[in-house]
C-alpha cells in the first residue's frame, strides 16, 4: 500500500491524494485546483492518471478540492466519482464557473464536460459503507466534516485478498480528513471524528493559530461595519461562494434583527435597517439557493429562525446584482459616490471575479474598507492586500491603496489548532501515523509539534 500526494503538500491548494494498492489498483481522494503563488489556472497538469485508478472520492465542492476534475476528465478519466448528495448538487455549479475561468467559454465544450461529470457522479449518504467492486477488499464511507454544505471526511477500509497461502496482509484503515470545519456553525452540523485510523491524512490550514468564538466574531463584525460606515464609505468583502458568503449573510441578518433601530453615530442618522447589503456574485447566489434547498441539514438555531418568520439568507436589506450590466453600473455608482453599503463579491482570495472591478475602482478612496474573512494563499492579491501595501497591480494597472484593510479570522470555515487537536482526541483510538497536508510550512510544523506533545504520536510532513 502506498500513499501519494499530487497536491496540497507545500501549501493549502491543489488537494489530491492517491491510495495505491496491490496490482497497481488505486483510488483518488479529491482533485483540486492549485491557486496563488507559482500557479497558472490554464496549466493544471494531470500527470498522475493511470489505468489502475478505479474511482475518485470528493470530500467537498471547494475549487481547491475539485477544480482539476475537468482536466482529469479531458485526460480520459471515466470512473465513478463518489461524494455526498449535497456535494453532488454543488459540484456542477462550481465547476461550470471554474471551466469558464480556467479552460474555455465554449458552450458546447462546457455542456459536454458537465454531462460527463453528471454521468459519473455517485451521491452517497453519510455513514454508508460503499464497496469499490474493482478493488477487492476495499470499502469506504463518508463522515460529516462541518466545513461547508455536504463536506465529508473519507474513511477507507482495506482488507487484502486471501490466497491459498493465506492473507496478503493485515486490514488497514486510512482516513482522509478533507477540510475540517468549526463546531457550532448554524448552517452545518458539527465535524465528526473517525473511529480509528492506521494512517490519518489531516489538513493543517490553521494549525498555528486559534480563532475567536462565534459571539466574539459577530461583535467584531458589527464593530468594524459600524466604524466603517461612520465614514460614509463602501465596505468590500471578498468572499468564497460556498460557505463563507452564506455564513456572512446569516450573521448580518442576526445583527440587523438585533440592532435594526440602533443609530450609527456620525453616519447621518443611518441605522442598521438602512444598510444595503449587495450580493454581487452569480455563483454565490446559486450556491445560496442550494443551501436553502438543504435546510434540513441546518442546525436547530437556524431552523428556529425560519419558524419565526425570519430568513437568514434572504432578507429585506439584501440586494442581488442580477447580471453583468447591473454589476458595471453598481461599480460605477459606488466609484462616483462611495455610498455606504456592504458589497459581498467573489473571488474570496481576489484572484478573479467581480471583486476585482470593485477593488480597482474603490481601493484609491480612503473611505473604502476591505474586510477579509477567509484564508488568503501566498501569491494572491488578497494576501498582498493584507500586507497593507501602498500600491497593487490589477489588470496590468498600478492601483493606489488608500482603503483600510481588515482581517477577521473567526469566520474561517476551517477548524483552528484546537479544533484539529479535538478532532484527533475524538477518535476512539489514536492513529498509528498522522500525515499533515493542506497547510503552509509554519502551520504544519506548529501543529506537528502540538500533536506530538498531546498524543506522543508519529507525525509526518509529506513532500510528494
N, C-alpha and C positions, 0 to 999 in steps of 0.2 A: 504494500500500500504506500502511496506517495501523495503528498500534498504539494501542489504547485500553485503559485500566486501570480496571476497575469495582470495585476494592478493593485493599487491601494497598499503598496508596501513601502513607498517612500513619501507618501502624502495621504490626503483624505479622499482622493477621487480615483475613478477607474476601477472600482471594486470588481474583481473577477477571480474566482478560485476554482481549481480543478482537483478533484479527488480521483486519482488514478489507481486502479485495482488490478487484479490478475488478468492476464491475457490482453493487457492494454485497454480494457474497458474502463470507462470514466464517466463522471458527471461534472457539469459546471454549476457553480453557485454564483449567480449574478454575472452581468456582462456590461459594466458601466463605462461611461464616457470619462476620459481624462479632461480636467478643466484647470485653468490657471497657468502656473508657471511652466514654461517649456512645452506647451501643448498647442496643437493646431486642430481645431474642430473638423477640418477637412482631411486630416491624416490620423485615423484611428485604426491601426493595423490589427488584423485578426491573423496572427502568425502562429496560433496555438491550436487551431482546429484540426482534428484528426478523426479518422473513421471510427475510432473506439468510443467517442463521446456519445452517450446514449440519451442524455436529457440535460436540460437547463432548468435549474430551480431558482426562482427570483424571490428575493426577500421583500422588496417593496419597489414602488414606482418612481423613486427619485432618479434623475438622469445619470448621476454618478454611479448608479447600480443597474440601469437598463439601457443607457444611451448608445452602447455599441451593438445592441441587438440587430438593428438594421444592417450593419456591416457584417455581422455574423450570418444573417440570412443571405445576404448577397454573396458571401463566401461559400454558400452551399449547405448550411445547416438546415436539417429537415427533421428534427427530432422533437418530442413533446417539450413544451415549456410549462412547468408547473408553478403555481403561485396561489395566493389566497383569492377568494372570489372578488373582494374589493380591489385588489391589485389588478386582477384581470379586467375590471371595469376602467381603471385609471390608466393602465399602460398604453392602450391605443391613443388616448387623448394626449398623453405626454410625448409619445414617440412621433405622432404626426407633427407636433410642433418642432421636435428635435430634427426630424428629417428635413423639414423646410429650412431650418437654420444651417444645418451642417452638411446635408447631402444634396438635395435637389428640391426645386419648387415645381417640378413636372407633375401635374395632377395624376396622370396615368401611372407613373412610377410610384408615387406615394400610395395610390389606391392599391396597387399590386402588392406592395410591401405590407400594408396593413391587412389585406386579405390573407396573405401568407401567415402573418403573425396570429390572426384570429383563428385560423385553422389549427395552429399548433398549440394554442393556449389550452391548459387543463386546469380549471379553477378547482380549488380544494377547500374544505373546511379546516379550521384549526383542529389539532389533536388527531387527525385522521391518518393512520398509518397507511402508506401507499407503497406498493412494490413496483420496482422498475424491472419488468419481466426480462429484459435483455441482459440484466446483470443478476445472475442467480445469487440469492442470499442477501440482496440489498433492499432495504425499505427505508422510508423517511417520513417525517411528519413536520408540520408547521406549528410553531408555538407563538402566542402573541408577543410582539416586541414593543408596542406602545409608542412607536416613533412617528408614524403617520397612518392614515387610514389604510388598513389592510397589511401593515408591516408585520414581518414574522422573522423569527429565528428558525433555523433548519436543524433538526436532529436526524442524523443518518446512522442507521444501524446496519452493520455488515457482518454476516456470518459466512465465511468462506465455504465453498462447496466441499462436500465429503467425497473422498475417493476410496478405492478398495483398501488402500493402506492407511486410511483414516482422514481426519480433517487436515486441510492445508494451512490452518492457522486458527488462532482464537477469534471469537467475535469481538468486534470493535465498535465503539460509539464515537462518532465525530460530530461536533456541534459547531455550526456557523451562527454567530450571534446576529448577523446583519447589523443594522443600526439600532441601538437600544434607546428607547425614549425615557422621558421623565415620568415619575409617578404623579397621579392626581391631575392628569390632563383632562379637561372636561369633555372633549370631543373624542376621547380614546379610552380604551381600557389600559390597565397597568401592564408593564412588561412582565413576562413570566420566565423564571429561571428554568433551565432544563433539569432533568432528574440527575444525570451524571454525564460524564464525558471522559473518554481516554484522551482526546485532544479537543480543546475549546479554541476556536478561531474567534478572537474577541476584538471588537472595534475599540479605538482609543482616542477618539476625536478630542474629548475634553479630559483626558487622563491626567492633566496637570492643573486643573482648576475646579472650583466649586461654584455653583450657580446660586443666585438669590432664590428665595422661596416665592411661591405664586403671589402671595399678598404683597410682598415687598416689591416684586417686579411691576405689579399693577400700579402701586403707589408711585414708583419711579416713572412709569409711562405717563401717568397723569401729570406728574410734576413737570416733566420735560415738555409735554404738549402745552401745558398752561404757560410755561415760561416762554416757549417759542411763539405762541400766539399773541403774547403781550406786545411783541414787536411787529404785529400785523403782517407776518410773513408766512410763506408756504413751508410745510413740513413734508419732506420726501422720505418715504420708507421703501427701500429696495427689498422686496420680499419674495421668497420662494413660493411658487404657485401651489404646491402641495404642502399642507401642514401649517406653515408659518402664517400665510395670509388668513386662513380660517381662524387660527388662534388669535391673531390680532383683532379681527372683526369681533370675535367673541368678547375679548377684553374691552374693546372700545364701546361696545353695546352696554356692557356692565357699568362702565364709568358714566356713560350718558344717562342710564337709568337711575343711577345713584345720585348724580350731581347735575341733573339737567337744568335746574334753576340757579346753579352756582355761577355767579358773575365773575368773569376773569378780569382782575384789576388791570387797568391801563389798556384794555382792549376795546375801547369804545362801546362799553356796555354789552359785549358779547357774553353769552353763557354757553355751556356745553351743548345745549339743544340747538344752538345756532351754527355749530361747527359742521361744515360739509366734509364728508369722508369720501374721497374719489377712488374707486377701484378701476384702474386702467390696465387691465391685463386680460385679454380674451381667454388665455389658458387658465388663469386663476379663477375666472368666472365659471368655466366649465367644470373645474375641479370642485369649486364650492357647491355647485349644483349636485355633483356626485356625493359630496359629504352630506348634503341634505337628504339624498335618497337613502343614505345608510344611517338614519337617526337611531335605529335600533342598536347601533354599536356605540352611541354616545353614553356617557355615564349618567348617573342619577341626577346630578345637578343640572346638566344641560337639558335633559328631558323635562325636568321640573319647570324650567323657564318657558319651554314651549307650551306646557299645560297652562301656564299663567297668561298666555296670550302674547308673550314676547317671542321674538325670533332673533337669536344671536347672530345669524348670518344674513339677515335681510331686514333692515330697519330703516326708519324714515330718513335719517341723516346720510344714508349710504347712496351714493350716486355712481352709476355704471357708465363707463365710456364705451359705447357700443361698436365703434368702427374707427378706421384709421383717420378719416376726415375729422371726426369729433376729437380724436386724440390730438391731431395737429392744431385744431382750434383751441383746445384746452391749454396746450403748451404755450401757444402764442398769447392767450389771455393772461396766463399767470406770469409770463415774462413781462408783459406790459404793466400788470397791476400788482403782482406779488400778493394776490388776495389770500387772506388767512384761511387755510384749509389743510387737510391731510391727504396726501396722494400716496397710494399704495400701488406699486408697479413692479414688474419683473424686468430684468432678472435679479435674483437675490444677491449675487456677487458682482453685479454691474458688468457682466461680460457680454451684454447684448440686451435686446428687448426695448420696450418703450421707456424704461427708466433713463436710458442714455440720452434721449431728447430732453427730458426734464433736467437732467444734470447739466447738459450743455447750455441750456437756457438760463438756469437759475443758480448755478454754483457761483457766478460772479456777484450775486446780490447778497449783501451782508444780512438781509432779513431772512434768508433761507436757512433752514436747518435740515440736515440729513441724519436720519436715525437708522442705524444698523441693528438688526435684531437676530442675526444669524451668522454662522461661521463664514469668514472671508478667506479663501485659499490664497496662498502665496502666488503672486503673479497676476492677481485680478485687480481691476480698478477699485473694487471695494476695499481690498487690503491696503492699496495705495492711499485711498482717502482716509482710512483710519489712522494713517501716519501724519495727518494734518499738513499736507503739502501746501505750498503757495500756488502751485500750478500743476495741472494734469493735462494729458493729451486725450482727446475724444474725437474720433473720426479724422485723425491727422491734423486736428486743430488744437492749438495751445489754449487752455481754458483757465482763467484765473479762479482760484478758490477763495472766495470771501465768506462763504457759508460756514456755519458752525457744524462740526461733526460730532455725533453722539453714538455710543455703543451700549446696548443693553444685552448682557449675556444671558439674563434669566429667561429669555424667550427661545433659547435653543431647544430644538426638538431632540437633541442628544442628551443622554444621561451625563452628569458630571462625574468627577473622580469617585465620589462617594456612591453614586448610583451604580457605577461599574463594579465597585467592590461589593455592594449589596447584591448585585446580580450573581456574582460568584458565590457569595456567602449563602444565597438562597438555594443552592444546589443541594440535593440530598447527600451527595458525596463529592469531594473535591476532584477536579480533573487531574489526570496524570501530567498533562502539559497544557500550558496556555500559549497560544501564538498571537501576538499583538499586530494588528493591521489597522488601516484606515485612521492614521494619525501622523502628525509630524514627529520629528525625531525627539524633541523635548517632551512632548506629551507621552510618547511610548516609553521613554526612559523613566519618567517620573512614575507612571502607572506600574511599570515593571517592578520598580523599587517597592512601591506600596503593596503590590500583590505578594512579593516575596516576604515582606515584613509581616503581613497579616496572616498568610497561609502557609509559609515555608514551602512554596510550590515552584516547579520548574517553569520559567517564563522565557520564551524566545522571541526575538525580533527578526522575522524572515526578511530576506532581501530579494528573493525570487521564488 
